[in-house]
Amino acid sequence: MLWADRIASEIREKHKPRNGESFIIRDEKTLSGRVHVGSMRGVAIHGLLSEVLNEYGVANEFRFELNDFDPFDSIPGYLDAEKFREHLGKPLYAVPSPQPGFKNYAEYFGDEFVGVHKRAGFVPNYYRATELYQSGKMDPYIKIALERAGDLRRILKEISGSTKEASWLPISVICEKCGKIMTTRAYDYDGETVGYACDKNPDEIKSCGHTARVAPWKGTAKLFWKVDWAAKWIVQGVDVEGGGKDHSTKGGSRDVANHICRELFGQEPPFDVPYEFFLVGGKKMSSSKGRGSSAKDMCDLFPPQIFRLALIGKDIREQIDVDPAGESVPRLYDWYDELALGVREGKTDDYSRLFALCALPKDRTALTAPWNVRFREVAFIVQMPHLSLTEEAAKAKGSALTKDEETALSERSQYAKFWLSTYAPEEFKYQLQEKMPEVQLSDIQKKALEVLGDFLEMGERNGEDLHLRLHELKTEIPIQPKELFQAIYHIFLNRDSGPKAGWFLAGLPRDFVVKRISEAVR
C-alpha cells in the first residue's frame, strides 16, 4: 500500500476530528527568504493526505500558515545587505519587500512559494501568523503560558535538557521604540503586563536599550516557537500535522510541543507524520546557498506531474535527493516513464496508484499515460539542428505519434532545453562537429570504422541495424567496446562519450557519416 493510502486509512479508521465534522490538516513555513525545496515535502505530504482523504469521502481541510511573525534574523546572500541591515531583528511583516508591489518581506517570498504550491497542484487554505496574534485568538494561550511559566521551564528541562532562569517568560515582545522582537527580554508578568528590556544583541543585531511594560496581547508579543506551535494546534483545532525527522526525535521540538499541549493546554497533540528530508545534491542546504535549491528553482525544472513524483514518490521514511546538475533529472523522467508503461500495460498496483497521484487532482478523471521518448534522448535530439524531434520519435515508436503523444513530447522538449541551458552537466551537452576534429585513432579503431563505413555505403540503415552491427564489430574485428564507441564520439562530437551510437549515427545524413568516417581512417 502506498504511504499516502496507508496513513490516510489510519486517520480515517482510528481517529475522529476534534470538531466532530472535518479533519484539520496543517503545515507552516517561516518566510525568511526564498523557500528551500525541502519545505515542499511537508506541503506535498499534508496536501496529498488531504487529496486521498477527499477520495475516501472523508471531510477535511488543509490549512497552511505563511509565518510572517518570526524575526528577520539574517540577510540572504542574494539581497542587498546594506538595504536590509537596519531591519534585522524585526518581525518579518515589518520588513520591507525586496521588490515593489508587495505589502512586506514575508508577502514577497510567500507569493513565490504559493506559486510553487499551485503549480504542483496543492491548494491549501492560507492564513498568516499575524492574523492569529493580532486578532487576539492567541491571547488565552499566551496568558496560560505566562501564568504557568514555571511549568514550562520544568517541561523544557525534563524533555529537552534546556535550563531557563527563574525570571524567564515564554514570549518575545516587540520593542515599542525600535520595533525589534529579537532583541527583547521579557520578565515580571503581573497578570496584565510584562516588563521587558531591549538589551539582547544576538548575532550582532543591535538593541536600543529601551525598557518598559506592555500588555502582551493582540500582536504586541509572540510566544516562543515550541509553545507557539502547541498553542496553534489548539487555536486551529489541528488533527494532523507532521514535521521533519529532526523535530520528531526524543527531546526534539515535537516532543516538547506534545508535552506542552497536554500539560499546559489540556489537549492531545495532533496525529504526527514524521518524514525524512528533501536533499539537493546530498545536502540539506538553505535557499540562500546552492543554485537550484529553492522550491521555485526545482519546480521550474519539471512539469507538474514529475515535480509531484519527486515529492511523493518515495516513502516518507526515505530521503529524497535531487541534484539538478547531475543524473537526477533524467532519472526522474525515466522513473515516470516506467510508471506510465505499467499503466499502458493495464497494471493495477502501487506503481499505477503512484502514477495517478502524480497527476493534478483535476486531471485524474481522464488520466492518460502517453508513450514518450526518454528524456535524455530528447535532450540530445534538441541539440542536433538537422534532426526533427517528431520524426525521430516516430522512428523510435515505430508508428506515427498520437495527438496526446505529440503534446507530451513537445512539453518534454521544452523542459529539456531549459535544463540544458541551466543546470545540465557537460556530459549531456553535445555539438556536432562540422569539420573533422584533430583526433588520434589507433589502427584497430580505424579498422572498425572502415568496416562500419562499408556497411553504411551498402544502403540506408536504421538505428537498430546500426546498433546490431556495432555489437558484431566488437567480436569480428575484435575491438573493446570502449575503444569502438570512443572512436565514433571523437570524430563526430570531439568527446569521449555520447548517446546510443547506433541511433545517433542513424539520425545523421548517411553521406555525411560515410564522408566523416572516410576522413578518419585515412
N, C-alpha and C positions, 0 to 999 in steps of 0.2 A: 504494500500500500504506500502510495506517495506520501511524503511527510505532511503535506497540507491536508490531505484527506484523513491521515492518522490523527493529527492534532484537532482538526475541526470536529471529527467524530467524537473525540474525548470531551471536547467542550459541550457538544450537543447532548451527549449521553450522561455526563457526570456532573454538570454544573447548571445552575439556574441564574438568570440575570438578576442583578441587585434590585432593579426597578420592577421586576416581575414581567416585563414586556419584551425588552430588547437588549441584547448584549452590547456593551460599550467596549470597543477596542481602541486603544490609544497608543500613540507614539509621539515623540517630540524631537526637535533639533534646535540647538542654540545657534543663532545666525551670526557667528563671529567673523565670517568671511565666506569665500566660495566654499560650498559644502563638498567635502570629500565623498567619493563614490561609495565608500564604506557605509555611509549613513543611508544609502539607498537599500541596503539589505534589510534594515529594520522596516522601512517603508514597504518593501516588497513582501516581507513575511506577514506583517499585520494586514496589508492590503489584500494579499491572496487568501488569508484566512477569512476575511470578510467576504470575498467573492465566493469561496467554497461554501460558507455558511448560507449565503444567499441561494446557491444552487440547491442546498438541502432544505430550503424553505424556512430557515431559522432567522428570525428578525435580528438585525444587528446594525450598528452604526460605527464607522471608522472615523475617529477624530484625530486630528494631527495638530499639535501645538507648534507654532512658529515662535520660538522663545526669543523675545525681544527685550527681556528684563535682566538678563545676566550682564555682568560687567564687561566692558570693552577692555580686555586685559593685554592685548598685544596687537601690533600692526602687521598685517600680512605683507610679505615681501613685494607684492605686486601693487601696493598702494604707496602714495607719497607720504613718507614718514613725517616730514615737516608739517604737512597739512593736518595730519591726524594726531600728532603727539599731544596736543593740548586736551584732547578728548579722552585720553587713556584714563580708565577708572570710572567713567560714567556708565550708566545703563545703556545698552545698545540702542534703545529707542531714542536716546538723547544725543546720539552721534549723527552728524550729517551724512547724507547719502554720497557715495563716491561720484555719482552722476546725477544731473538734474532729472526731475520727473518722478522722484520717489520721496515719500514722507521722511524717511530716515535711513540710516545704515542697514538696519535689520530688514526693512521692507525691500531695499535694493537687492540684497543677497537672497532674501526669501522669494522674491519674484523669479529669480533664476532657478531656484530649487523646485518651486511649484511647477515651473515649466517642464522640468525633467519628470516629475510625477505624472503630469498629464500625458506626455509623450509615451511613457511606459504603461499608461492605462490605469494608473491608480488615482482614485478621486475621493480622498477623504474630505470631511468637513473641517475647515480650518478655523482656528481661533488663535489669539495672541496671549502670551503670558500677562501682558499689561491689562488685558480685559478682565482676567480673573482677579488681579490685585486691585485695580482702580475701581472696579465695581463693588468692592467690599466682600466678595464671595470668599476670599481667603482669610478675612478678619477673624472669624471664630476659631480658626486653627492656629493663627498667629497668637491669639490670646491663650489658647491651651498650651502652646509651646512655650510661651513666656512664663506662664504660671507654673509649669512643670519642667522648667529648665534643669532642675536638679536631677529629675528622672532621665532627661535627655543626656546629661553628662554621664550618668551611670550606664545607659544603653551603649553610648559610644565607647566607653571604656571596656565594657564587658564583651561587646560584639566585635569591635574593630581594633581595640587597644589604644584608641585615641584619648588622651587626657586633656581636659579643659579646666581652666582655673575657675574658682568659685564665683567670680563676677561675670563669667561668660554667659551671653544670651544668644539664642539661635537665629539672630536676624542681622541683616546689613541695612543700615539707614542711609537714605540719600541725603548727603550734606546740603543744608539749606543755603550755604554760601557758595560752594564751588560746584555743586551738582554731581559730585562723585559718590559712588556707592562702594567702591573697592577699598577706599582709604579710611572708612569709618569703623569705629569700635563701639558697640552698644553695651550699656550696663545699667543697673539700677531701675528695674521695672517697678512702678508704683501702682499698677493696676490700670492706669490710663496713659501714662507716658513712659518713655525710656530716656535716660541720659545717653548722650553719645559724644564722642570726640573724633574729629577728623585728623588723626595723628598716625595712621599706619602708612608706611611707604613701601608697598610691595613692588619688587622689580623696578625700582627707580621711578615709580609713579608718585608724583609729589602730592602730599596732603596740604591742606590750607591751615590746619591748626584750630579750626572753629570748634567750639563746644556749645552744646545747647540741650534742651529737652524737646522731644517731639512725640506726638501721638502716632504710633506706628501702624496706622490704618489707611485703607484706600490708596495704596500705592506709594506711601512715603517710606516704606521699608519692605524688604524681601526676606523670606525665610532662607536659611542656608539649605543647600540643594537636597540633601538626603531627607530633611524634614519637609522641604518644599515638595519633593517627589511624593512622599506619603500623603501629604495634605491634598495634592492634586487628585490622587486616586479617589479620595472621599468626595471632594468638590464635584468631580466629573462623574462619579459613580462608575469607575472603571472596573470592568470584569476581566479583561485580557490585556496584558501588557508585558512584552518581553524586553530583552536587552542583551547587549554583547556579553560574551562569556566573562570578561573582566569584571563586570558588575555582579555576576551571579556566583562568584566564589564565596566560600565560607569567610565571613568577616568583611565581605565586599559591600559595595554600595546598596545592592538589592537586599542583602541580608540585614543591613542596618535599617533600611526603609521598611522592611517587613516587620521588624520588631517595633519600630515607631508607630506603624499603622495599627498594630494590635494593642500595644501597651498604652500609647498616648491617646489614640483616636478611637479605640474600641471596636475596630472592624478588621476583618480578614483582608489581607492584600489580594490583588488580582492574580488570576492564573498566570503563571510565569512561562515564558517561551525563550529560554536562553539559546543564543546562537553564536556561531563562530564568526570570525572576521572576514571581511572582503579585503584582500590584499591587492596591491598594484605592484607587479614585478617582485613579489615576495616580501613587500614592505607595507606596514601599516602607517603610511605617511599622512601628514596633514595636507590640506588643499594648497597651502602656500608653497609646498615643496613638490617637485616632481611633475614634469609636464604630462598631461593626460590623466592626472589623478582625481580631478574634480568630477562630480556627478555629471555635469554638462559635457565635459570633455569625453567621458566614456559613453554617454548617451548618444553623442554625435557620431560615434563610430559604427553604430549598428541600427538597423531597422528595429522598430519596437519589439517584434516577436523574438529577435535574437538577443536584444538587451534584456528582455524578461528571462530568457533562458539562462543568461549569465547570472541573474539574480536569484532565480528559484530552482535551477536545475539540480543543484546539489542538495543533499540533506542538510538541514540547518546545523547539524553537529559537525559538518565538514567545512573546512576553509575554502573560500573562493580565491583564486589568484589569476588575475588577468594582467598581462603585460602588453600594452598597445604597441610596443616596439619589438615584439617578438612573435613567436608562433601562436600565441593565444588567440589572436583574431581569426586566422584561417581555421584553427581547430574548432572554435565555437561554431563557425559556419558548417564545418564537417559534421559536428555533433547534431546540429539542427537538421541537416540533410539526412542523417541516419534515422532520426525520429520520423521525418517525412516519408522516407522509404517504407518504414514499418506501417504507417497509416495507409499508404497506397496498396500495400500487400494485405490490408484488412486485419492487421493485428489489433487486439483489444487488450492491452496490458498497461503497466505503469508508464511505459515509454509513450504509448499513444495518448495516455492521460496527460502526461507532461507536455506533449506537443499541443494538445488542446488548450492547456492552461497558459502556454506561451502566447497564444493569440489574445488580442484585446477582447474583453467580455462581449462587446458589441459584434465581434466577428465570429463568435463561436457557433452561432446557429447555422451558418452556411460555410462551415470550415472546409477548406480545400488544402491539399498538400501537393502543389505542382512540382514536377521534375525541374531540376536546375543544374547548371554546370557548377562544378566545385569552385569555391571562391578563389583559391589560389590559381586556378586555370583562367578564371575571368580576369584576375589581376595581371596575368601575363598577356592575354589577348588584347586588353585595352591599351597595352603599351606598344603593340605592333600595328602601325598605321595602315599596313597593307591588308590587314585581316578584318573581316566583318564578324562581329561577335554573334549576331543572329545566325549567320551561315555556319560558323564553327560549332555553335550549339546544336544546330540541326544535324550536322555531321556526327557529333558525339552521341546524340539521341538516336539517330538512325531514321528519323522522320521529321516532318515539319513541326514547329512548336505550336502549341495551342495558345489562345489569347492570354490565359492565365500564366502560362509559362513565359511568354514574351514580357508580360508585366513584371513578373518576379525577376527575370533576367535583367531587365532594364534597371530595376531597383538595385540589384546586386552590383551592377557595373558602376553605378553612381557611388556607392559606398566603397567599392574597390579603389576607384580613382581618388576619393577623399583620403583613404588610408595610405595610399601610395604617396600622396602629396604631403602627408603629415608625419605619421609615425612608423611606417613600414621600414624594416631593416634593409640594408643594401642588397642582401641576398635575394630579395623579392623584386628588385628593380632591374629591368633589362632594357638594353638598347641594341637593336640590330645594327651591326657594323656595315656601313655602306661599302667600305673598302676592306680588303684583306688585312687583318691586324698582323703586327710583327710577332709571330709565334715560332717557337722551336718545337717541331714534332719529331718523334722517334721514327725509325724505319718501320717498326711494327704498327704504329699509329697511321703512317702514310699508307701502308699496305691495306689496312682495314678500310680507310676512307676510299681508296681506289676501288675496292670491291663494292663498297656501298654506292659509289658513283656509277659503276657499271650497271648495278641493279636499277638505279633511277633512270638511266638512259634507255632502258628497255620499255618504259611507259609510265603512265601516271600511277602513283601509289597512295593509298590512304594511310592513316595513322596506324591502323592495326597491321597492315602489311609491313610497314617500316619497323614497327615495334618487334615483330617476329623475326625479321631479317637481322636486326641489330643483335638480337639474342643468339641467332645462329652464328654470327660472326665471332662471338666470344669463344666458341669451341672450334670453329672452322679455321681461323687464322693461325693459332689461337691468340687471344689478347685479353688482358684483365679488364673487367667491366669499367673500372675507374679510368683506365687509360683510354678506352674507346670513347666514353662519354665526354671526358675532358677534351679530347681532340675536337669533337663536334662543337662543344660550347666555346672553345678557344677561337675557332675560325669564324664562328657566326656572331658570338656575343662578347668575345675578348674577356672571358671569365672562366672560372673553374667549374661552375655549377649552372643549372638551368632547369627548365621544365622538362616534362617527359619528352625524351628526344624524338621518338617516332612521330608523335602528334605535332611537335614543334616543326620538324622538317616537312611534314605533310602540309602544314599551313603556309609554307613559303612557296613562291613560284618555282616550279621544277627546274626551269632553265637557270635561274639564279643559284639554286643549290648545286646543280651539276657544275656550273662555272666556278663557284667558290671552292668546291672540292678539288677540281682540276688545278686551280691555283695552289692549293695547299700541298698537293702531292708532287709538284714539280721539283 
